[in-house]
Amino acid sequence: MLTLDTVKEFLRIDHDSEDGYLSVLILLAKELCENYLRHELPTEKVEAIEQAQLLVVAHFFENRNGAPVPSAIYRLLDAHRNEVF
C-alpha cells in the first residue's frame, strides 16, 4: 500500500495542505488497480503495481477535470491481471 510520504516524495510536495486530498487519491489508486487486476493487491511489494498506483495518484492530482487515465497505467498492471473473475 502506498503511504502519504511516498506519494508526496513522488510528487515533490513539501507542504501539508493537500494531505487530505492525497489520502483520498491513494485509496482511489488502490481501488482502481484492484478493480483492473480483478484481485486484491499483493501484500509483498510489486514495483509495476506500485508505479501504476503512483501514476494514478499523479494523474488525478494534476488533472482534476476528469481526464481519462493514461493507458500506460493499465500496461503496467497487465502482467498481474486475472483473466477471469
Backbone as a chain_set.jsonl record, in Angstrom:
{"seq": "MLTLDTVKEFLRIDHDSEDGYLSVLILLAKELCENYLRHELPTEKVEAIEQAQLLVVAHFFENRNGAPVPSAIYRLLDAHRNEVF", "coords": {"N": [[0.847, -1.185, 0.0], [0.49, 2.201, -0.786], [2.064, 4.947, 0.856], [1.416, 8.102, 2.414], [3.715, 9.658, 2.645], [5.389, 8.49, 0.681], [3.97, 9.109, -1.654], [3.971, 11.925, -1.561], [6.687, 12.405, -1.806], [7.122, 11.355, -4.381], [5.567, 13.116, -5.899], [6.835, 15.401, -5.321], [6.047, 17.175, -3.264], [6.094, 19.4, -0.617], [4.558, 20.376, 1.443], [1.725, 20.428, 3.705], [-0.872, 20.969, 2.983], [-2.357, 19.621, 1.049], [-2.749, 17.086, 1.973], [-5.1, 15.69, 2.805], [-6.547, 15.413, 0.404], [-4.668, 13.959, -1.089], [-4.627, 11.6, 0.403], [-7.161, 10.57, -0.153], [-6.814, 10.134, -2.889], [-4.885, 8.116, -2.816], [-6.375, 5.965, -1.821], [-8.217, 5.777, -3.932], [-6.49, 5.072, -6.039], [-5.646, 2.53, -5.197], [-8.096, 1.145, -5.246], [-8.812, 1.415, -7.988], [-6.707, -0.015, -9.206], [-7.032, -2.578, -8.042], [-9.584, -3.229, -9.018], [-9.06, -3.336, -11.778], [-7.126, -5.352, -11.848], [-8.561, -7.444, -10.898], [-8.343, -8.678, -8.467], [-7.278, -8.52, -4.998], [-4.662, -6.275, -3.996], [-1.317, -7.504, -3.855], [0.394, -8.44, -0.81], [3.14, -8.318, -0.675], [5.7, -6.188, -2.028], [5.303, -5.099, -5.308], [6.868, -3.815, -7.931], [5.832, -2.818, -10.432], [3.089, -2.599, -9.931], [3.057, -0.806, -7.802], [4.162, 1.421, -9.086], [2.158, 1.909, -10.984], [0.06, 2.658, -9.279], [1.146, 5.025, -8.2], [1.236, 6.567, -10.513], [-1.487, 6.793, -11.046], [-2.333, 8.333, -8.842], [-0.791, 10.654, -9.322], [-1.833, 11.405, -11.815], [-4.576, 12.051, -11.237], [-4.156, 14.026, -9.357], [-2.958, 16.053, -10.816], [-4.77, 16.427, -12.879], [-7.628, 17.491, -12.42], [-9.971, 17.554, -13.69], [-11.254, 15.322, -14.622], [-10.025, 13.914, -16.684], [-9.259, 11.162, -18.879], [-7.725, 8.159, -17.64], [-4.302, 7.492, -18.216], [-3.232, 5.071, -20.638], [-0.867, 3.769, -20.094], [-0.822, 3.105, -17.426], [-2.501, 0.879, -17.258], [-1.029, -0.87, -18.816], [1.162, -1.374, -17.182], [-0.063, -2.921, -15.261], [-1.061, -5.146, -16.563], [0.384, -7.665, -16.661], [-0.126, -8.763, -14.218], [-2.762, -9.236, -13.998], [-5.814, -10.974, -13.421], [-7.449, -13.109, -15.636], [-10.07, -13.89, -15.495], [-12.957, -13.417, -13.401]], "CA": [[0.0, 0.0, 0.0], [1.215, 3.459, -0.823], [1.97, 5.815, 2.017], [1.348, 9.52, 2.101], [5.091, 10.141, 2.466], [5.86, 8.022, -0.622], [3.279, 9.885, -2.681], [4.456, 13.302, -1.526], [8.041, 12.399, -2.373], [6.973, 11.142, -5.821], [5.009, 14.335, -6.491], [7.697, 16.511, -4.879], [5.228, 18.091, -2.473], [6.73, 19.564, 0.687], [3.633, 21.038, 2.363], [0.673, 19.533, 4.198], [-2.202, 21.477, 2.65], [-3.057, 18.694, 0.149], [-2.686, 15.736, 2.548], [-6.421, 15.065, 2.774], [-6.844, 15.04, -0.985], [-3.749, 12.883, -1.468], [-5.075, 10.369, 1.073], [-8.287, 10.076, -0.948], [-6.261, 9.623, -4.149], [-4.22, 6.837, -2.524], [-7.446, 4.956, -1.773], [-8.733, 5.658, -5.293], [-5.498, 4.326, -6.823], [-5.728, 1.133, -4.76], [-9.356, 0.597, -5.758], [-8.726, 1.326, -9.446], [-5.795, -1.114, -9.545], [-7.665, -3.843, -7.665], [-10.671, -3.488, -9.967], [-8.481, -3.747, -13.061], [-6.425, -6.633, -11.666], [-9.572, -8.439, -10.533], [-7.974, -9.291, -7.183], [-6.682, -7.572, -4.068], [-3.234, -6.048, -4.205], [-0.486, -8.405, -3.06], [0.991, -7.831, 0.379], [4.542, -8.022, -0.984], [5.857, -5.064, -2.955], [5.482, -5.384, -6.725], [7.236, -2.497, -8.46], [4.931, -2.365, -11.502], [1.809, -2.221, -9.33], [3.285, 0.434, -7.056], [4.331, 2.514, -10.054], [0.834, 2.191, -11.535], [-0.677, 3.422, -8.27], [1.719, 6.37, -8.147], [0.806, 7.28, -11.719], [-2.906, 7.123, -10.867], [-2.388, 9.469, -7.921], [-0.255, 11.821, -10.024], [-2.779, 11.802, -12.86], [-5.737, 12.731, -10.676], [-3.7, 15.229, -8.668], [-2.663, 17.074, -11.817], [-5.909, 16.583, -13.799], [-8.832, 17.44, -11.575], [-11.121, 17.768, -14.576], [-11.815, 14.048, -15.055], [-9.366, 13.397, -17.891], [-9.098, 9.701, -18.849], [-6.482, 7.607, -17.087], [-3.399, 7.087, -19.293], [-3.182, 3.623, -20.869], [0.373, 3.23, -19.526], [-1.149, 2.529, -16.116], [-3.02, -0.467, -17.48], [0.072, -1.711, -19.332], [1.944, -1.792, -16.018], [-0.837, -3.889, -14.487], [-1.494, -6.285, -17.384], [1.055, -8.936, -16.336], [-0.595, -9.233, -12.911], [-4.23, -9.256, -14.051], [-6.552, -12.224, -13.582], [-8.263, -13.062, -16.854], [-11.472, -14.106, -15.152], [-13.301, -13.045, -12.035]], "C": [[0.887, 1.242, 0.0], [1.044, 4.209, 0.499], [1.913, 7.262, 1.547], [2.747, 10.08, 1.847], [5.655, 9.735, 1.105], [5.263, 8.855, -1.748], [3.801, 11.317, -2.72], [5.876, 13.401, -2.077], [7.977, 12.249, -3.891], [6.508, 12.411, -6.527], [5.826, 15.585, -6.15], [6.886, 17.61, -4.187], [5.845, 18.178, -1.081], [5.865, 20.353, 1.681], [2.514, 20.064, 2.717], [-0.728, 19.921, 3.742], [-3.009, 20.544, 1.753], [-3.144, 17.279, 0.721], [-4.028, 15.007, 2.508], [-6.775, 14.564, 1.381], [-5.941, 13.896, -1.444], [-4.146, 11.561, -0.826], [-6.253, 9.741, 0.339], [-7.782, 9.472, -2.258], [-5.531, 8.303, -3.961], [-5.252, 5.714, -2.478], [-8.036, 4.716, -3.162], [-7.785, 4.823, -6.157], [-5.534, 2.845, -6.47], [-6.971, 0.467, -5.355], [-9.315, 0.423, -7.273], [-7.848, 0.134, -9.854], [-6.409, -2.463, -9.203], [-8.792, -4.201, -8.632], [-10.128, -3.96, -11.31], [-7.813, -5.117, -12.952], [-7.384, -7.789, -11.394], [-9.15, -9.269, -9.326], [-7.387, -8.204, -6.287], [-5.197, -7.41, -4.368], [-2.431, -7.002, -3.338], [0.121, -7.68, -1.862], [2.467, -7.52, 0.164], [4.6, -6.926, -2.042], [6.113, -5.568, -4.372], [5.68, -4.021, -7.398], [6.249, -1.979, -9.504], [3.593, -1.896, -10.931], [1.966, -0.93, -8.531], [3.438, 1.622, -8.0], [2.992, 2.889, -10.673], [0.011, 3.018, -10.551], [-0.161, 4.858, -8.174], [1.286, 7.203, -9.355], [-0.67, 7.664, -11.651], [-3.046, 8.345, -9.968], [-1.92, 10.736, -8.631], [-1.236, 12.332, -11.077], [-3.945, 12.595, -12.277], [-5.363, 13.97, -9.875], [-3.515, 16.374, -9.662], [-3.838, 17.372, -12.747], [-7.205, 16.44, -13.01], [-10.105, 17.637, -12.381], [-11.715, 16.47, -15.113], [-11.216, 13.498, -16.328], [-9.169, 11.885, -17.767], [-7.73, 9.284, -18.305], [-5.595, 7.157, -18.244], [-3.31, 5.564, -19.421], [-1.91, 2.995, -20.313], [0.126, 2.587, -18.166], [-1.628, 1.093, -16.285], [-1.945, -1.399, -18.02], [0.953, -2.203, -18.19], [1.254, -2.911, -15.244], [-1.143, -5.184, -15.245], [-0.879, -7.627, -16.972], [0.547, -9.542, -15.037], [-2.11, -9.4, -12.864], [-4.774, -10.669, -14.183], [-7.427, -12.088, -14.811], [-9.748, -13.243, -16.583], [-11.709, -13.688, -13.708], [-13.289, -14.249, -11.139]], "O": [[1.898, 1.308, 0.7], [0.011, 4.109, 1.161], [2.311, 7.59, 0.43], [2.939, 10.885, 0.936], [6.323, 10.533, 0.447], [5.963, 9.256, -2.678], [4.046, 11.86, -3.797], [6.219, 14.378, -2.742], [8.699, 12.94, -4.611], [6.989, 12.743, -7.611], [5.538, 16.68, -6.631], [7.023, 18.797, -4.485], [6.091, 17.156, -0.44], [6.379, 20.925, 2.642], [2.377, 19.008, 2.1], [-1.689, 19.24, 4.097], [-4.233, 20.661, 1.7], [-3.571, 16.362, 0.019], [-4.07, 13.815, 2.203], [-7.24, 13.438, 1.208], [-6.401, 12.971, -2.113], [-4.015, 10.509, -1.451], [-6.334, 8.518, 0.221], [-8.262, 8.423, -2.688], [-5.553, 7.454, -4.853], [-5.029, 4.638, -3.032], [-8.322, 3.575, -3.526], [-8.231, 3.965, -6.918], [-5.459, 1.996, -7.359], [-6.898, -0.636, -5.896], [-9.74, -0.611, -7.787], [-8.212, -0.631, -10.747], [-6.316, -3.399, -9.997], [-8.931, -5.362, -9.018], [-10.676, -4.883, -11.912], [-7.923, -5.941, -13.86], [-7.061, -8.953, -11.63], [-9.553, -10.423, -9.185], [-7.046, -7.116, -6.749], [-4.562, -8.305, -4.926], [-2.819, -7.281, -2.203], [0.332, -6.468, -1.895], [2.993, -6.572, 0.746], [3.677, -6.758, -2.84], [7.023, -6.362, -4.605], [4.773, -3.189, -7.426], [5.87, -0.809, -9.458], [3.03, -0.907, -11.399], [1.098, -0.058, -8.582], [2.905, 2.701, -7.74], [2.717, 4.073, -10.868], [-0.66, 3.971, -10.947], [-0.95, 5.798, -8.077], [1.004, 8.395, -9.229], [-1.063, 8.725, -12.135], [-3.782, 9.278, -10.287], [-2.577, 11.774, -8.55], [-1.443, 13.538, -11.214], [-4.268, 13.679, -12.762], [-6.182, 14.877, -9.73], [-3.872, 17.518, -9.381], [-3.899, 18.45, -13.34], [-7.793, 15.36, -12.96], [-11.18, 17.858, -11.824], [-12.594, 16.51, -15.975], [-11.85, 12.682, -16.996], [-8.936, 11.382, -16.668], [-6.726, 9.972, -18.492], [-6.081, 6.503, -19.166], [-3.312, 4.854, -18.415], [-1.883, 1.787, -20.082], [0.801, 1.624, -17.802], [-1.211, 0.2, -15.548], [-1.948, -2.592, -17.714], [1.44, -3.333, -18.228], [1.919, -3.753, -14.641], [-1.45, -6.205, -14.63], [-1.587, -8.634, -16.943], [0.77, -10.726, -14.784], [-2.675, -9.675, -11.805], [-4.258, -11.469, -14.964], [-8.076, -11.06, -15.003], [-10.586, -12.794, -17.366], [-10.781, -13.616, -12.903], [-13.557, -14.131, -9.944]]}, "num_chains": 1, "name": "protein.A"}
